[in-house]
Amino acid sequence: MTGVRYLIDENLPPDLVPIFTEKGYLSSHVNDIISNVPVKDSAIRKLSLRNKLVLVTRDDDFVKSYVSRAVPERLIFVFGRFQKTEILALFKNHLSLIISFSEQYNLVEVNEEAIKAPLDRVTQRW
């Protein structure tokens, strides 16, 4: 099991947590940690920084804050029009590759076709 921990944003299904856990990765869903719903982005940023968590999100506001201020420090951005079942299948089928990228790059994009480190111009097609 790796020491890296993953924080699943409220805009992604809590069902992602067991997918990470089954593969040996520590993860939590935002709604299990922060009781104020809806959760403010600023609270998520503080939580991820304070606890050195990799944020997994669909919210492009986090990409903007990463690019402008490097907050959060590490981010997996899910980009595209996915249904819940598609997101779960994507992570179930490709979690090892997604994790590998997140260990190498601080900003990782996951979309329908590939996993990318857009600032480093590195792409791995499915």
N, CA and C atoms as an extended XYZ file, in Angstrom:
378
Properties=species:S:1:pos:R:3:atomname:S:1:resname:S:1:resid:I:1 pbc="F F F"
N         0.843       -1.174        0.000 N   MET     1
C         0.000        0.000        0.000 CA  MET     1
C         0.884        1.231        0.000 C   MET     1
N         0.543        2.181       -0.831 N   THR     2
C         1.283        3.424       -0.927 CA  THR     2
C         0.879        4.382        0.185 C   THR     2
N         1.776        5.300        0.556 N   GLY     3
C         1.469        6.294        1.573 CA  GLY     3
C         0.657        7.453        1.043 C   GLY     3
N         0.515        7.550       -0.269 N   VAL     4
C        -0.246        8.635       -0.878 CA  VAL     4
C        -1.731        8.407       -0.599 C   VAL     4
N        -2.419        9.481       -0.260 N   ARG     5
C        -3.856        9.391        0.007 CA  ARG     5
C        -4.605       10.247       -1.004 C   ARG     5
N        -5.792        9.791       -1.360 N   TYR     6
C        -6.599       10.432       -2.386 CA  TYR     6
C        -7.898       10.938       -1.776 C   TYR     6
N        -8.268       12.150       -2.156 N   LEU     7
C        -9.511       12.774       -1.708 CA  LEU     7
C       -10.448       12.875       -2.902 C   LEU     7
N       -11.576       12.192       -2.824 N   ILE     8
C       -12.565       12.192       -3.900 CA  ILE     8
C       -13.519       13.364       -3.656 C   ILE     8
N       -13.616       14.251       -4.630 N   ASP     9
C       -14.460       15.438       -4.510 CA  ASP     9
C       -15.935       15.052       -4.507 C   ASP     9
N       -16.756       15.951       -4.003 N   GLU    10
C       -18.196       15.682       -3.904 CA  GLU    10
C       -18.878       15.552       -5.260 C   GLU    10
N       -18.236       16.024       -6.325 N   ASN    11
C       -18.840       15.907       -7.654 CA  ASN    11
C       -18.547       14.561       -8.323 C   ASN    11
N       -17.914       13.667       -7.592 N   LEU    12
C       -17.668       12.297       -8.055 CA  LEU    12
C       -18.336       11.335       -7.084 C   LEU    12
N       -18.718       10.159       -7.579 N   PRO    13
C       -19.465        9.228       -6.722 CA  PRO    13
C       -18.624        8.669       -5.571 C   PRO    13
N       -19.238        8.560       -4.383 N   PRO    14
C       -18.550        7.929       -3.252 CA  PRO    14
C       -18.133        6.490       -3.552 C   PRO    14
N       -18.769        5.869       -4.546 N   ASP    15
C       -18.429        4.495       -4.932 CA  ASP    15
C       -17.011        4.369       -5.480 C   ASP    15
N       -16.322        5.492       -5.709 N   LEU    16
C       -14.918        5.426       -6.129 CA  LEU    16
C       -14.018        4.979       -4.981 C   LEU    16
N       -14.400        5.300       -3.753 N   VAL    17
C       -13.557        4.971       -2.604 CA  VAL    17
C       -13.240        3.476       -2.548 C   VAL    17
N       -14.241        2.570       -2.644 N   PRO    18
C       -13.905        1.141       -2.613 CA  PRO    18
C       -13.028        0.683       -3.780 C   PRO    18
N       -13.129        1.350       -4.917 N   ILE    19
C       -12.270        0.984       -6.055 CA  ILE    19
C       -10.810        1.264       -5.703 C   ILE    19
N       -10.550        2.412       -5.087 N   PHE    20
C        -9.190        2.729       -4.633 CA  PHE    20
C        -8.750        1.739       -3.552 C   PHE    20
N        -9.638        1.488       -2.591 N   THR    21
C        -9.320        0.617       -1.460 CA  THR    21
C        -9.003       -0.804       -1.912 C   THR    21
N        -9.798       -1.327       -2.840 N   GLU    22
C        -9.578       -2.693       -3.337 CA  GLU    22
C        -8.208       -2.847       -3.983 C   GLU    22
N        -7.689       -1.758       -4.544 N   LYS    23
C        -6.369       -1.796       -5.187 CA  LYS    23
C        -5.251       -1.421       -4.208 C   LYS    23
N        -5.618       -1.165       -2.932 N   GLY    24
C        -4.609       -0.885       -1.915 CA  GLY    24
C        -4.275        0.578       -1.718 C   GLY    24
N        -5.108        1.487       -2.202 N   TYR    25
C        -4.852        2.917       -2.071 CA  TYR    25
C        -5.797        3.538       -1.050 C   TYR    25
N        -5.262        4.400       -0.212 N   LEU    26
C        -6.056        5.086        0.789 CA  LEU    26
C        -6.833        6.216        0.137 C   LEU    26
N        -8.130        6.264        0.383 N   SER    27
C        -8.938        7.337       -0.180 CA  SER    27
C       -10.129        7.608        0.728 C   SER    27
N       -10.644        8.824        0.597 N   SER    28
C       -11.837        9.242        1.322 CA  SER    28
C       -12.655       10.124        0.406 C   SER    28
N       -13.950       10.132        0.621 N   HIS    29
C       -14.832       11.026       -0.107 CA  HIS    29
C       -15.011       12.290        0.733 C   HIS    29
N       -15.029       13.441        0.083 N   VAL    30
C       -15.172       14.725        0.768 CA  VAL    30
C       -16.359       14.715        1.727 C   VAL    30
N       -17.481       14.156        1.299 N   ASN    31
C       -18.685       14.180        2.137 CA  ASN    31
C       -18.543       13.354        3.410 C   ASN    31
N       -17.557       12.462        3.465 N   ASP    32
C       -17.311       11.692        4.676 CA  ASP    32
C       -16.419       12.450        5.662 C   ASP    32
N       -15.781       13.533        5.191 N   ILE    33
C       -14.841       14.282        6.026 CA  ILE    33
C       -15.411       15.634        6.437 C   ILE    33
N       -16.027       16.325        5.499 N   ILE    34
C       -16.567       17.663        5.756 CA  ILE    34
C       -18.083       17.562        5.802 C   ILE    34
N       -18.663       17.989        6.905 N   SER    35
C       -20.105       17.807        7.083 CA  SER    35
C       -20.947       18.922        6.476 C   SER    35
N       -20.357       20.075        6.192 N   ASN    36
C       -21.121       21.175        5.597 CA  ASN    36
C       -21.369       20.899        4.124 C   ASN    36
N       -22.613       20.727        3.744 N   VAL    37
C       -22.950       20.455        2.350 CA  VAL    37
C       -23.776       21.622        1.837 C   VAL    37
N       -23.508       22.199        0.681 N   PRO    38
C       -22.388       21.840       -0.196 CA  PRO    38
C       -21.053       22.299        0.398 C   PRO    38
N       -20.021       21.581        0.043 N   VAL    39
C       -18.679       21.859        0.555 CA  VAL    39
C       -18.063       22.976       -0.282 C   VAL    39
N       -17.469       23.939        0.389 N   LYS    40
C       -16.809       25.041       -0.323 CA  LYS    40
C       -15.459       24.577       -0.854 C   LYS    40
N       -15.136       25.053       -2.056 N   ASP    41
C       -13.847       24.704       -2.664 CA  ASP    41
C       -12.686       25.097       -1.763 C   ASP    41
N       -12.807       26.222       -1.081 N   SER    42
C       -11.716       26.674       -0.203 CA  SER    42
C       -11.460       25.658        0.915 C   SER    42
N       -12.515       25.038        1.439 N   ALA    43
C       -12.350       24.016        2.484 CA  ALA    43
C       -11.656       22.780        1.928 C   ALA    43
N       -11.984       22.426        0.693 N   ILE    44
C       -11.347       21.265        0.049 CA  ILE    44
C        -9.873       21.552       -0.208 C   ILE    44
N        -9.572       22.765       -0.676 N   ARG    45
C        -8.174       23.133       -0.915 CA  ARG    45
C        -7.370       23.043        0.388 C   ARG    45
N        -7.905       23.618        1.467 N   LYS    46
C        -7.211       23.595        2.758 CA  LYS    46
C        -7.005       22.160        3.243 C   LYS    46
N        -8.027       21.349        3.129 N   LEU    47
C        -7.941       19.953        3.558 CA  LEU    47
C        -6.875       19.204        2.767 C   LEU    47
N        -6.866       19.405        1.446 N   SER    48
C        -5.885       18.691        0.612 CA  SER    48
C        -4.458       19.154        0.916 C   SER    48
N        -4.267       20.447        1.146 N   LEU    49
C        -2.932       20.956        1.470 CA  LEU    49
C        -2.472       20.483        2.847 C   LEU    49
N        -3.341       20.632        3.837 N   ARG    50
C        -2.989       20.294        5.217 CA  ARG    50
C        -2.635       18.812        5.360 C   ARG    50
N        -3.327       17.963        4.609 N   ASN    51
C        -3.131       16.522        4.758 CA  ASN    51
C        -2.371       15.875        3.605 C   ASN    51
N        -1.835       16.705        2.695 N   LYS    52
C        -1.047       16.200        1.554 CA  LYS    52
C        -1.839       15.169        0.738 C   LYS    52
N        -3.091       15.504        0.400 N   LEU    53
C        -3.969       14.606       -0.337 CA  LEU    53
C        -3.947       14.945       -1.828 C   LEU    53
N        -4.064       13.937       -2.666 N   VAL    54
C        -4.249       14.129       -4.097 CA  VAL    54
C        -5.758       14.271       -4.306 C   VAL    54
N        -6.176       15.405       -4.843 N   LEU    55
C        -7.600       15.647       -5.066 CA  LEU    55
C        -8.024       15.055       -6.401 C   LEU    55
N        -9.101       14.265       -6.386 N   VAL    56
C        -9.691       13.683       -7.590 CA  VAL    56
C       -11.014       14.403       -7.794 C   VAL    56
N       -11.175       15.113       -8.928 N   THR    57
C       -12.332       15.992       -9.100 CA  THR    57
C       -12.753       16.122      -10.557 C   THR    57
N       -13.962       16.639      -10.749 N   ARG    58
C       -14.452       17.039      -12.078 CA  ARG    58
C       -14.547       18.557      -12.174 C   ARG    58
N       -14.238       19.252      -11.116 N   ASP    59
C       -14.409       20.701      -11.016 CA  ASP    59
C       -13.201       21.418      -11.615 C   ASP    59
N       -13.408       22.101      -12.734 N   ASP    60
C       -12.284       22.778      -13.388 CA  ASP    60
C       -11.788       23.998      -12.615 C   ASP    60
N       -12.522       24.450      -11.603 N   ASP    61
C       -12.018       25.526      -10.747 CA  ASP    61
C       -10.732       25.099      -10.040 C   ASP    61
N       -10.623       23.815       -9.732 N   PHE    62
C        -9.404       23.323       -9.090 CA  PHE    62
C        -8.228       23.309      -10.071 C   PHE    62
N        -8.503       23.063      -11.340 N   VAL    63
C        -7.447       23.137      -12.354 CA  VAL    63
C        -6.955       24.585      -12.451 C   VAL    63
N        -7.887       25.518      -12.479 N   LYS    64
C        -7.517       26.943      -12.551 CA  LYS    64
C        -6.681       27.354      -11.343 C   LYS    64
N        -7.080       26.932      -10.146 N   SER    65
C        -6.314       27.317       -8.955 CA  SER    65
C        -4.967       26.591       -8.905 C   SER    65
N        -4.915       25.385       -9.466 N   TYR    66
C        -3.625       24.688       -9.531 CA  TYR    66
C        -2.671       25.446      -10.453 C   TYR    66
N        -3.157       25.824      -11.624 N   VAL    67
C        -2.308       26.510      -12.597 CA  VAL    67
C        -1.867       27.884      -12.072 C   VAL    67
N        -2.763       28.594      -11.407 N   SER    68
C        -2.427       29.947      -10.959 CA  SER    68
C        -1.669       29.989       -9.635 C   SER    68
N        -1.960       29.014       -8.729 N   ARG    69
C        -1.359       29.088       -7.388 CA  ARG    69
C        -0.779       27.770       -6.889 C   ARG    69
N        -0.859       26.712       -7.691 N   ALA    70
C        -0.417       25.368       -7.276 CA  ALA    70
C        -1.184       24.881       -6.045 C   ALA    70
N        -2.487       25.178       -6.018 N   VAL    71
C        -3.373       24.738       -4.934 CA  VAL    71
C        -4.612       24.144       -5.554 C   VAL    71
N        -4.908       22.884       -5.347 N   PRO    72
C        -4.165       21.938       -4.524 CA  PRO    72
C        -2.822       21.588       -5.153 C   PRO    72
N        -1.958       20.993       -4.356 N   GLU    73
C        -0.619       20.664       -4.850 CA  GLU    73
C        -0.634       19.549       -5.884 C   GLU    73
N        -1.583       18.599       -5.725 N   ARG    74
C        -1.673       17.466       -6.656 CA  ARG    74
C        -3.136       17.231       -6.986 C   ARG    74
N        -3.389       16.926       -8.275 N   LEU    75
C        -4.758       16.908       -8.758 CA  LEU    75
C        -4.936       15.883       -9.872 C   LEU    75
N        -6.020       15.104       -9.772 N   ILE    76
C        -6.467       14.245      -10.869 CA  ILE    76
C        -7.794       14.827      -11.318 C   ILE    76
N        -7.825       15.332      -12.545 N   PHE    77
C        -8.999       16.007      -13.085 CA  PHE    77
C        -9.710       15.095      -14.084 C   PHE    77
N       -10.960       14.784      -13.791 N   VAL    78
C       -11.779       13.945      -14.669 CA  VAL    78
C       -12.527       14.876      -15.613 C   VAL    78
N       -12.188       14.798      -16.895 N   PHE    79
C       -12.745       15.719      -17.897 CA  PHE    79
C       -13.611       14.955      -18.885 C   PHE    79
N       -14.836       15.411      -19.058 N   GLY    80
C       -15.726       14.798      -20.034 CA  GLY    80
C       -17.124       14.624      -19.486 C   GLY    80
N       -18.007       14.207      -20.361 N   ARG    81
C       -19.412       14.009      -19.995 CA  ARG    81
C       -19.651       12.547      -19.647 C   ARG    81
N       -19.199       12.169      -18.495 N   PHE    82
C       -19.329       10.799      -18.030 CA  PHE    82
C       -20.585       10.619      -17.197 C   PHE    82
N       -21.204        9.476      -17.348 N   GLN    83
C       -22.241        9.049      -16.415 CA  GLN    83
C       -21.531        8.372      -15.240 C   GLN    83
N       -22.237        8.207      -14.138 N   LYS    84
C       -21.645        7.591      -12.948 CA  LYS    84
C       -21.037        6.228      -13.257 C   LYS    84
N       -21.770        5.394      -13.984 N   THR    85
C       -21.269        4.049      -14.285 CA  THR    85
C       -20.006        4.098      -15.143 C   THR    85
N       -19.919        5.074      -16.027 N   GLU    86
C       -18.734        5.222      -16.879 CA  GLU    86
C       -17.517        5.644      -16.054 C   GLU    86
N       -17.722        6.539      -15.103 N   ILE    87
C       -16.623        6.967      -14.231 CA  ILE    87
C       -16.112        5.787      -13.416 C   ILE    87
N       -17.042        5.034      -12.844 N   LEU    88
C       -16.642        3.889      -12.032 CA  LEU    88
C       -15.886        2.860      -12.867 C   LEU    88
N       -16.364        2.578      -14.067 N   ALA    89
C       -15.695        1.621      -14.951 CA  ALA    89
C       -14.310        2.128      -15.366 C   ALA    89
N       -14.209        3.402      -15.668 N   LEU    90
C       -12.935        3.988      -16.069 CA  LEU    90
C       -11.893        3.816      -14.965 C   LEU    90
N       -12.269        4.128      -13.743 N   PHE    91
C       -11.321        3.992      -12.640 CA  PHE    91
C       -11.052        2.528      -12.307 C   PHE    91
N       -12.068        1.706      -12.383 N   LYS    92
C       -11.860        0.285      -12.097 CA  LYS    92
C       -10.893       -0.342      -13.106 C   LYS    92
N       -11.038        0.019      -14.371 N   ASN    93
C       -10.222       -0.573      -15.428 CA  ASN    93
C        -8.829        0.038      -15.558 C   ASN    93
N        -8.672        1.285      -15.146 N   HIS    94
C        -7.413        1.990      -15.416 CA  HIS    94
C        -6.765        2.622      -14.188 C   HIS    94
N        -7.186        2.223      -12.997 N   LEU    95
C        -6.678        2.884      -11.792 CA  LEU    95
C        -5.161        2.800      -11.681 C   LEU    95
N        -4.569        1.676      -12.001 N   SER    96
C        -3.105        1.549      -11.881 CA  SER    96
C        -2.383        2.573      -12.743 C   SER    96
N        -2.861        2.770      -13.962 N   LEU    97
C        -2.248        3.759      -14.849 CA  LEU    97
C        -2.489        5.182      -14.337 C   LEU    97
N        -3.692        5.453      -13.859 N   ILE    98
C        -4.012        6.774      -13.316 CA  ILE    98
C        -3.109        7.079      -12.119 C   ILE    98
N        -2.959        6.109      -11.235 N   ILE    99
C        -2.102        6.283      -10.057 CA  ILE    99
C        -0.647        6.485      -10.478 C   ILE    99
N        -0.196        5.714      -11.442 N   SER   100
C         1.172        5.849      -11.932 CA  SER   100
C         1.433        7.269      -12.436 C   SER   100
N         0.510        7.795      -13.209 N   PHE   101
C         0.651        9.171      -13.692 CA  PHE   101
C         0.648       10.160      -12.530 C   PHE   101
N        -0.240        9.949      -11.554 N   SER   102
C        -0.338       10.898      -10.437 CA  SER   102
C         0.899       10.856       -9.549 C   SER   102
N         1.646        9.775       -9.586 N   GLU   103
C         2.895        9.701       -8.837 CA  GLU   103
C         4.017       10.444       -9.560 C   GLU   103
N         3.892       10.596      -10.873 N   GLN   104
C         4.917       11.264      -11.667 CA  GLN   104
C         4.627       12.737      -11.915 C   GLN   104
N         3.343       13.097      -12.003 N   TYR   105
C         2.935       14.448      -12.385 CA  TYR   105
C         1.937       14.997      -11.371 C   TYR   105
N         2.030       16.284      -11.091 N   ASN   106
C         1.142       16.900      -10.109 CA  ASN   106
C        -0.254       17.196      -10.649 C   ASN   106
N        -0.380       17.373      -11.962 N   LEU   107
C        -1.686       17.583      -12.587 CA  LEU   107
C        -1.887       16.503      -13.639 C   LEU   107
N        -2.937       15.716      -13.437 N   VAL   108
C        -3.259       14.621      -14.346 CA  VAL   108
C        -4.695       14.802      -14.808 C   VAL   108
N        -4.913       14.642      -16.114 N   GLU   109
C        -6.266       14.686      -16.675 CA  GLU   109
C        -6.660       13.287      -17.138 C   GLU   109
N        -7.869       12.894      -16.787 N   VAL   110
C        -8.427       11.623      -17.235 CA  VAL   110
C        -9.631       11.967      -18.098 C   VAL   110
N        -9.653       11.469      -19.353 N   ASN   111
C       -10.805       11.712      -20.219 CA  ASN   111
C       -11.198       10.412      -20.918 C   ASN   111
N       -12.128       10.513      -21.865 N   GLU   112
C       -12.654        9.309      -22.525 CA  GLU   112
C       -11.601        8.538      -23.315 C   GLU   112
N       -10.578        9.213      -23.780 N   GLU   113
C        -9.608        8.615      -24.690 CA  GLU   113
C        -8.256        8.300      -24.072 C   GLU   113
N        -7.915        9.033      -22.994 N   ALA   114
C        -6.539        8.934      -22.521 CA  ALA   114
C        -6.397        9.471      -21.106 C   ALA   114
N        -5.213        9.260      -20.584 N   ILE   115
C        -4.773        9.923      -19.370 CA  ILE   115
C        -3.636       10.837      -19.789 C   ILE   115
N        -3.645       12.080      -19.271 N   LYS   116
C        -2.661       13.062      -19.722 CA  LYS   116
C        -2.051       13.812      -18.547 C   LYS   116
N        -0.841       14.244      -18.759 N   ALA   117
C        -0.207       15.228      -17.903 CA  ALA   117
C        -0.091       16.466      -18.785 C   ALA   117
N        -1.154       17.276      -18.858 N   PRO   118
C        -1.232       18.333      -19.870 CA  PRO   118
C        -0.125       19.375      -19.793 C   PRO   118
N         0.332       19.705      -18.604 N   LEU   119
C         1.393       20.707      -18.497 CA  LEU   119
C         2.742       20.146      -18.903 C   LEU   119
N         2.877       18.831      -18.851 N   ASP   120
C         4.113       18.173      -19.253 CA  ASP   120
C         4.032       17.575      -20.657 C   ASP   120
N         2.843       17.708      -21.275 N   ARG   121
C         2.592       17.218      -22.633 CA  ARG   121
C         2.871       15.717      -22.795 C   ARG   121
N         2.395       14.963      -21.831 N   VAL   122
C         2.546       13.514      -21.851 CA  VAL   122
C         1.149       12.900      -21.896 C   VAL   122
N         0.926       11.965      -22.821 N   THR   123
C        -0.388       11.332      -22.970 CA  THR   123
C        -0.215        9.837      -23.133 C   THR   123
N        -1.101        9.093      -22.491 N   GLN   124
C        -1.180        7.639      -22.664 CA  GLN   124
C        -2.596        7.310      -23.076 C   GLN   124
N        -2.778        6.809      -24.290 N   ARG   125
C        -4.119        6.447      -24.779 CA  ARG   125
C        -4.555        5.130      -24.172 C   ARG   125
N        -5.858        4.963      -24.026 N   TRP   126
C        -6.383        3.719      -23.449 CA  TRP   126
C        -6.201        2.578      -24.430 C   TRP   126
